[in-house]
Amino acid sequence: MAEASGLIFVVTEAQIRYLRSARLDDLLAISVCVQELTPTTMRIFQQAHLGETVLCEATVRIACVQRERMRPSRIPAPLLQAIRP
């Protein structure tokens, strides 16, 4: 996306809750759910699972910005449509 549009995503806020430990060779599954979507930002909820056990939960807000100037920018329409909950 950065090369074609000059846009990138940056993390603006993160809240993480660690529930259990994982080991280096554990095969984890990560789930992602879009909780909020605006023209320039999104808030996602993620979980790391080891089998049925939830190891970690995170809420992350990311913003779309112009790569060169680091100014907020609209998320391209095709991408918004693809990630809309």
N, CA, C and O atoms as CSV, one atom per row, in Angstrom:
chain,resi,resn,atom,element,x,y,z
A,1,MET,N,N,0.819,-1.185,0.000
A,1,MET,CA,C,0.000,0.000,0.000
A,1,MET,C,C,0.868,1.257,0.000
A,1,MET,O,O,0.530,2.237,-0.664
A,2,ALA,N,N,1.971,1.245,0.727
A,2,ALA,CA,C,2.815,2.437,0.855
A,2,ALA,C,C,3.370,2.890,-0.486
A,2,ALA,O,O,3.392,4.087,-0.772
A,3,GLU,N,N,3.819,1.948,-1.315
A,3,GLU,CA,C,4.395,2.326,-2.603
A,3,GLU,C,C,3.343,2.882,-3.550
A,3,GLU,O,O,3.590,3.871,-4.240
A,4,ALA,N,N,2.188,2.262,-3.589
A,4,ALA,CA,C,1.157,2.674,-4.536
A,4,ALA,C,C,0.456,3.967,-4.131
A,4,ALA,O,O,0.154,4.795,-4.991
A,5,SER,N,N,0.194,4.154,-2.848
A,5,SER,CA,C,-0.612,5.297,-2.417
A,5,SER,C,C,0.131,6.308,-1.557
A,5,SER,O,O,-0.347,7.425,-1.365
A,6,GLY,N,N,1.292,5.932,-1.037
A,6,GLY,CA,C,2.015,6.824,-0.137
A,6,GLY,C,C,1.434,6.842,1.262
A,6,GLY,O,O,1.767,7.716,2.062
A,7,LEU,N,N,0.556,5.875,1.569
A,7,LEU,CA,C,-0.098,5.811,2.878
A,7,LEU,C,C,0.447,4.649,3.689
A,7,LEU,O,O,0.830,3.617,3.137
A,8,ILE,N,N,0.478,4.825,5.010
A,8,ILE,CA,C,0.867,3.757,5.927
A,8,ILE,C,C,-0.064,3.795,7.133
A,8,ILE,O,O,-0.794,4.765,7.337
A,9,PHE,N,N,-0.032,2.745,7.918
A,9,PHE,CA,C,-0.783,2.709,9.172
A,9,PHE,C,C,0.188,2.821,10.337
A,9,PHE,O,O,1.265,2.224,10.321
A,10,VAL,N,N,-0.203,3.591,11.349
A,10,VAL,CA,C,0.600,3.739,12.562
A,10,VAL,C,C,-0.277,3.450,13.774
A,10,VAL,O,O,-1.474,3.736,13.765
A,11,VAL,N,N,0.321,2.886,14.810
A,11,VAL,CA,C,-0.392,2.630,16.060
A,11,VAL,C,C,-0.447,3.925,16.849
A,11,VAL,O,O,0.581,4.562,17.079
A,12,THR,N,N,-1.647,4.315,17.263
A,12,THR,CA,C,-1.805,5.534,18.051
A,12,THR,C,C,-2.163,5.246,19.503
A,12,THR,O,O,-2.026,6.110,20.368
A,13,GLU,N,N,-2.623,4.026,19.763
A,13,GLU,CA,C,-3.004,3.650,21.131
A,13,GLU,C,C,-3.051,2.134,21.207
A,13,GLU,O,O,-3.490,1.473,20.266
A,14,ALA,N,N,-2.598,1.584,22.330
A,14,ALA,CA,C,-2.655,0.129,22.521
A,14,ALA,C,C,-2.896,-0.182,23.998
A,14,ALA,O,O,-2.298,0.425,24.887
A,15,GLN,N,N,-3.777,-1.133,24.230
A,15,GLN,CA,C,-4.033,-1.632,25.576
A,15,GLN,C,C,-3.925,-3.152,25.498
A,15,GLN,O,O,-4.632,-3.787,24.717
A,16,ILE,N,N,-3.041,-3.734,26.306
A,16,ILE,CA,C,-2.770,-5.169,26.235
A,16,ILE,C,C,-2.969,-5.789,27.615
A,16,ILE,O,O,-2.563,-5.227,28.632
A,17,ARG,N,N,-3.597,-6.948,27.625
A,17,ARG,CA,C,-3.801,-7.698,28.863
A,17,ARG,C,C,-3.233,-9.101,28.674
A,17,ARG,O,O,-3.725,-9.874,27.853
A,18,TYR,N,N,-2.199,-9.419,29.439
A,18,TYR,CA,C,-1.577,-10.742,29.373
A,18,TYR,C,C,-2.247,-11.652,30.389
A,18,TYR,O,O,-2.321,-11.320,31.572
A,19,LEU,N,N,-2.736,-12.800,29.930
A,19,LEU,CA,C,-3.489,-13.711,30.788
A,19,LEU,C,C,-2.702,-14.967,31.140
A,19,LEU,O,O,-2.773,-15.448,32.271
A,20,ARG,N,N,-1.965,-15.488,30.197
A,20,ARG,CA,C,-1.158,-16.697,30.382
A,20,ARG,C,C,0.129,-16.548,29.565
A,20,ARG,O,O,0.217,-15.699,28.679
A,21,SER,N,N,1.108,-17.372,29.871
A,21,SER,CA,C,2.386,-17.329,29.170
A,21,SER,C,C,2.399,-18.262,27.961
A,21,SER,O,O,1.701,-19.275,27.928
A,22,ALA,N,N,3.199,-17.898,26.985
A,22,ALA,CA,C,3.469,-18.767,25.835
A,22,ALA,C,C,4.960,-19.076,25.830
A,22,ALA,O,O,5.759,-18.357,26.430
A,23,ARG,N,N,5.317,-20.147,25.151
A,23,ARG,CA,C,6.727,-20.510,25.005
A,23,ARG,C,C,7.162,-20.235,23.567
A,23,ARG,O,O,6.331,-20.095,22.670
A,24,LEU,N,N,8.448,-20.162,23.369
A,24,LEU,CA,C,9.014,-19.784,22.077
A,24,LEU,C,C,8.477,-20.615,20.914
A,24,LEU,O,O,8.173,-20.052,19.863
A,25,ASP,N,N,8.349,-21.920,21.063
A,25,ASP,CA,C,7.937,-22.787,19.963
A,25,ASP,C,C,6.434,-23.046,19.906
A,25,ASP,O,O,5.988,-23.843,19.080
A,26,ASP,N,N,5.638,-22.396,20.760
A,26,ASP,CA,C,4.189,-22.592,20.739
A,26,ASP,C,C,3.610,-22.073,19.429
A,26,ASP,O,O,4.017,-21.022,18.934
A,27,LEU,N,N,2.661,-22.813,18.872
A,27,LEU,CA,C,1.955,-22.389,17.673
A,27,LEU,C,C,0.699,-21.644,18.121
A,27,LEU,O,O,-0.245,-22.251,18.627
A,28,LEU,N,N,0.697,-20.337,17.932
A,28,LEU,CA,C,-0.394,-19.491,18.388
A,28,LEU,C,C,-1.328,-19.148,17.240
A,28,LEU,O,O,-0.907,-19.061,16.087
A,29,ALA,N,N,-2.578,-18.958,17.559
A,29,ALA,CA,C,-3.563,-18.460,16.601
A,29,ALA,C,C,-3.957,-17.068,17.069
A,29,ALA,O,O,-4.230,-16.855,18.250
A,30,ILE,N,N,-3.984,-16.124,16.136
A,30,ILE,CA,C,-4.320,-14.745,16.460
A,30,ILE,C,C,-5.643,-14.404,15.781
A,30,ILE,O,O,-5.795,-14.586,14.573
A,31,SER,N,N,-6.593,-13.911,16.561
A,31,SER,CA,C,-7.866,-13.468,15.992
A,31,SER,C,C,-7.907,-11.947,16.007
A,31,SER,O,O,-7.346,-11.302,16.893
A,32,VAL,N,N,-8.586,-11.385,15.006
A,32,VAL,CA,C,-8.697,-9.935,14.876
A,32,VAL,C,C,-10.143,-9.592,14.541
A,32,VAL,O,O,-10.761,-10.204,13.670
A,33,CYS,N,N,-10.665,-8.597,15.256
A,33,CYS,CA,C,-12.033,-8.141,15.018
A,33,CYS,C,C,-12.017,-6.615,14.969
A,33,CYS,O,O,-11.513,-5.970,15.888
A,34,VAL,N,N,-12.565,-6.041,13.908
A,34,VAL,CA,C,-12.654,-4.587,13.806
A,34,VAL,C,C,-13.823,-4.133,14.678
A,34,VAL,O,O,-14.966,-4.536,14.461
A,35,GLN,N,N,-13.521,-3.286,15.670
A,35,GLN,CA,C,-14.558,-2.785,16.577
A,35,GLN,C,C,-15.120,-1.442,16.145
A,35,GLN,O,O,-16.300,-1.159,16.348
A,36,GLU,N,N,-14.278,-0.624,15.554
A,36,GLU,CA,C,-14.698,0.716,15.142
A,36,GLU,C,C,-13.922,1.080,13.887
A,36,GLU,O,O,-12.725,0.816,13.782
A,37,LEU,N,N,-14.616,1.685,12.944
A,37,LEU,CA,C,-13.990,2.056,11.677
A,37,LEU,C,C,-14.461,3.451,11.298
A,37,LEU,O,O,-15.659,3.692,11.150
A,38,THR,N,N,-13.511,4.370,11.140
A,38,THR,CA,C,-13.815,5.723,10.680
A,38,THR,C,C,-13.078,5.932,9.363
A,38,THR,O,O,-12.321,5.058,8.940
A,39,PRO,N,N,-13.280,7.057,8.714
A,39,PRO,CA,C,-12.568,7.281,7.443
A,39,PRO,C,C,-11.038,7.295,7.585
A,39,PRO,O,O,-10.335,7.027,6.610
A,40,THR,N,N,-10.506,7.601,8.784
A,40,THR,CA,C,-9.054,7.704,8.937
A,40,THR,C,C,-8.457,6.755,9.975
A,40,THR,O,O,-7.241,6.566,10.003
A,41,THR,N,N,-9.288,6.156,10.828
A,41,THR,CA,C,-8.770,5.283,11.887
A,41,THR,C,C,-9.605,4.026,12.022
A,41,THR,O,O,-10.716,3.932,11.500
A,42,MET,N,N,-9.042,3.059,12.736
A,42,MET,CA,C,-9.814,1.886,13.128
A,42,MET,C,C,-9.320,1.398,14.477
A,42,MET,O,O,-8.147,1.544,14.824
A,43,ARG,N,N,-10.236,0.818,15.224
A,43,ARG,CA,C,-9.890,0.182,16.493
A,43,ARG,C,C,-10.160,-1.299,16.317
A,43,ARG,O,O,-11.249,-1.703,15.909
A,44,ILE,N,N,-9.150,-2.107,16.630
A,44,ILE,CA,C,-9.281,-3.551,16.476
A,44,ILE,C,C,-9.082,-4.241,17.821
A,44,ILE,O,O,-8.369,-3.740,18.691
A,45,PHE,N,N,-9.715,-5.380,17.976
A,45,PHE,CA,C,-9.564,-6.218,19.155
A,45,PHE,C,C,-8.879,-7.498,18.698
A,45,PHE,O,O,-9.328,-8.145,17.752
A,46,GLN,N,N,-7.785,-7.865,19.375
A,46,GLN,CA,C,-7.034,-9.057,19.011
A,46,GLN,C,C,-6.907,-9.983,20.212
A,46,GLN,O,O,-6.856,-9.538,21.359
A,47,GLN,N,N,-6.857,-11.275,19.927
A,47,GLN,CA,C,-6.587,-12.283,20.952
A,47,GLN,C,C,-5.543,-13.252,20.427
A,47,GLN,O,O,-5.541,-13.604,19.247
A,48,ALA,N,N,-4.658,-13.678,21.314
A,48,ALA,CA,C,-3.697,-14.735,21.002
A,48,ALA,C,C,-4.171,-15.989,21.724
A,48,ALA,O,O,-4.404,-15.964,22.933
A,49,HIS,N,N,-4.314,-17.085,20.985
A,49,HIS,CA,C,-4.828,-18.349,21.527
A,49,HIS,C,C,-3.761,-19.441,21.411
A,49,HIS,O,O,-3.023,-19.507,20.428
A,50,LEU,N,N,-3.699,-20.275,22.412
A,50,LEU,CA,C,-2.938,-21.521,22.345
A,50,LEU,C,C,-3.964,-22.617,22.555
A,50,LEU,O,O,-4.370,-22.897,23.683
A,51,GLY,N,N,-4.379,-23.234,21.459
A,51,GLY,CA,C,-5.499,-24.159,21.531
A,51,GLY,C,C,-6.747,-23.383,21.917
A,51,GLY,O,O,-7.080,-22.390,21.270
A,52,GLU,N,N,-7.438,-23.818,22.955
A,52,GLU,CA,C,-8.647,-23.136,23.433
A,52,GLU,C,C,-8.344,-22.049,24.463
A,52,GLU,O,O,-9.247,-21.322,24.879
A,53,THR,N,N,-7.098,-21.934,24.870
A,53,THR,CA,C,-6.716,-21.000,25.927
A,53,THR,C,C,-6.362,-19.633,25.350
A,53,THR,O,O,-5.538,-19.529,24.440
A,54,VAL,N,N,-6.988,-18.591,25.883
A,54,VAL,CA,C,-6.657,-17.216,25.491
A,54,VAL,C,C,-5.458,-16.778,26.319
A,54,VAL,O,O,-5.505,-16.782,27.549
A,55,LEU,N,N,-4.380,-16.397,25.631
A,55,LEU,CA,C,-3.151,-15.977,26.313
A,55,LEU,C,C,-3.055,-14.472,26.489
A,55,LEU,O,O,-2.484,-13.984,27.464
A,56,CYS,N,N,-3.618,-13.743,25.537
A,56,CYS,CA,C,-3.427,-12.298,25.530
A,56,CYS,C,C,-4.591,-11.649,24.786
A,56,CYS,O,O,-5.106,-12.204,23.815
A,57,GLU,N,N,-4.999,-10.472,25.251
A,57,GLU,CA,C,-6.014,-9.681,24.566
A,57,GLU,C,C,-5.489,-8.262,24.387
A,57,GLU,O,O,-4.820,-7.725,25.270
A,58,ALA,N,N,-5.791,-7.666,23.256
A,58,ALA,CA,C,-5.320,-6.301,23.004
A,58,ALA,C,C,-6.368,-5.517,22.227
A,58,ALA,O,O,-7.041,-6.048,21.343
A,59,THR,N,N,-6.488,-4.258,22.574
A,59,THR,CA,C,-7.268,-3.312,21.796
A,59,THR,C,C,-6.274,-2.303,21.237
A,59,THR,O,O,-5.512,-1.693,21.987
A,60,VAL,N,N,-6.286,-2.130,19.920
A,60,VAL,CA,C,-5.300,-1.282,19.251
A,60,VAL,C,C,-6.020,-0.303,18.332
A,60,VAL,O,O,-6.880,-0.698,17.545
A,61,ARG,N,N,-5.667,0.969,18.436
A,61,ARG,CA,C,-6.184,1.969,17.499
A,61,ARG,C,C,-5.059,2.297,16.526
A,61,ARG,O,O,-3.937,2.605,16.927
A,62,ILE,N,N,-5.388,2.223,15.237
A,62,ILE,CA,C,-4.403,2.554,14.209
A,62,ILE,C,C,-4.975,3.644,13.309
A,62,ILE,O,O,-6.185,3.736,13.101
A,63,ALA,N,N,-4.080,4.459,12.787
A,63,ALA,CA,C,-4.483,5.568,11.929
A,63,ALA,C,C,-3.780,5.460,10.591
A,63,ALA,O,O,-2.652,4.978,10.498
A,64,CYS,N,N,-4.458,5.913,9.572
A,64,CYS,CA,C,-3.886,5.984,8.231
A,64,CYS,C,C,-3.238,7.364,8.095
A,64,CYS,O,O,-3.875,8.381,8.369
A,65,VAL,N,N,-1.986,7.394,7.677
A,65,VAL,CA,C,-1.266,8.665,7.518
A,65,VAL,C,C,-0.496,8.680,6.210
A,65,VAL,O,O,-0.190,7.635,5.636
A,66,GLN,N,N,-0.191,9.884,5.752
A,66,GLN,CA,C,0.673,10.058,4.587
A,66,GLN,C,C,2.098,9.721,5.024
A,66,GLN,O,O,2.598,10.275,6.003
A,67,ARG,N,N,2.734,8.836,4.316
A,67,ARG,CA,C,4.064,8.351,4.707
A,67,ARG,C,C,5.086,9.480,4.812
A,67,ARG,O,O,5.855,9.518,5.773
A,68,GLU,N,N,5.112,10.374,3.871
A,68,GLU,CA,C,6.127,11.427,3.852
A,68,GLU,C,C,5.907,12.488,4.924
A,68,GLU,O,O,6.863,12.914,5.572
A,69,ARG,N,N,4.672,12.917,5.120
A,69,ARG,CA,C,4.394,14.032,6.034
A,69,ARG,C,C,3.834,13.593,7.377
A,69,ARG,O,O,3.727,14.401,8.299
A,70,MET,N,N,3.478,12.321,7.494
A,70,MET,CA,C,2.889,11.764,8.718
A,70,MET,C,C,1.631,12.529,9.133
A,70,MET,O,O,1.386,12.741,10.321
A,71,ARG,N,N,0.840,12.939,8.144
A,71,ARG,CA,C,-0.430,13.626,8.366
A,71,ARG,C,C,-1.571,12.633,8.183
A,71,ARG,O,O,-1.482,11.750,7.330
A,72,PRO,N,N,-2.649,12.760,8.973
A,72,PRO,CA,C,-3.798,11.861,8.807
A,72,PRO,C,C,-4.336,11.902,7.380
A,72,PRO,O,O,-4.340,12.941,6.720
A,73,SER,N,N,-4.783,10.746,6.935
A,73,SER,CA,C,-5.342,10.634,5.593
A,73,SER,C,C,-6.482,9.619,5.608
A,73,SER,O,O,-6.536,8.741,6.468
A,74,ARG,N,N,-7.366,9.751,4.668
A,74,ARG,CA,C,-8.476,8.787,4.572
A,74,ARG,C,C,-7.949,7.409,4.164
A,74,ARG,O,O,-7.036,7.288,3.347
A,75,ILE,N,N,-8.542,6.395,4.746
A,75,ILE,CA,C,-8.242,5.023,4.347
A,75,ILE,C,C,-8.834,4.846,2.945
A,75,ILE,O,O,-9.994,5.195,2.726
A,76,PRO,N,N,-8.064,4.311,1.994
A,76,PRO,CA,C,-8.595,4.141,0.632
A,76,PRO,C,C,-9.906,3.349,0.628
A,76,PRO,O,O,-10.042,2.362,1.351
A,77,ALA,N,N,-10.854,3.780,-0.178
A,77,ALA,CA,C,-12.195,3.181,-0.226
A,77,ALA,C,C,-12.181,1.666,-0.431
A,77,ALA,O,O,-12.929,0.971,0.256
A,78,PRO,N,N,-11.367,1.116,-1.345
A,78,PRO,CA,C,-11.377,-0.343,-1.510
A,78,PRO,C,C,-10.963,-1.080,-0.229
A,78,PRO,O,O,-11.494,-2.147,0.079
A,79,LEU,N,N,-10.019,-0.505,0.504
A,79,LEU,CA,C,-9.591,-1.122,1.754
A,79,LEU,C,C,-10.681,-0.999,2.819
A,79,LEU,O,O,-10.930,-1.953,3.556
A,80,LEU,N,N,-11.326,0.151,2.908
A,80,LEU,CA,C,-12.444,0.322,3.845
A,80,LEU,C,C,-13.533,-0.717,3.595
A,80,LEU,O,O,-14.057,-1.318,4.533
A,81,GLN,N,N,-13.865,-0.922,2.331
A,81,GLN,CA,C,-14.900,-1.896,1.979
A,81,GLN,C,C,-14.489,-3.311,2.342
A,81,GLN,O,O,-15.321,-4.120,2.756
A,82,ALA,N,N,-13.198,-3.612,2.187
A,82,ALA,CA,C,-12.714,-4.970,2.478
A,82,ALA,C,C,-12.697,-5.289,3.974
A,82,ALA,O,O,-12.847,-6.446,4.366
A,83,ILE,N,N,-12.513,-4.260,4.810
A,83,ILE,CA,C,-12.392,-4.530,6.256
A,83,ILE,C,C,-13.630,-4.130,7.035
A,83,ILE,O,O,-13.687,-4.349,8.245
A,84,ARG,N,N,-14.606,-3.560,6.387
A,84,ARG,CA,C,-15.826,-3.121,7.082
A,84,ARG,C,C,-16.470,-4.325,7.781
A,84,ARG,O,O,-16.684,-5.372,7.171
A,85,PRO,N,N,-16.779,-4.148,9.097
A,85,PRO,CA,C,-17.374,-5.291,9.849
A,85,PRO,C,C,-18.765,-5.634,9.380
A,85,PRO,O,O,-19.384,-6.557,9.909
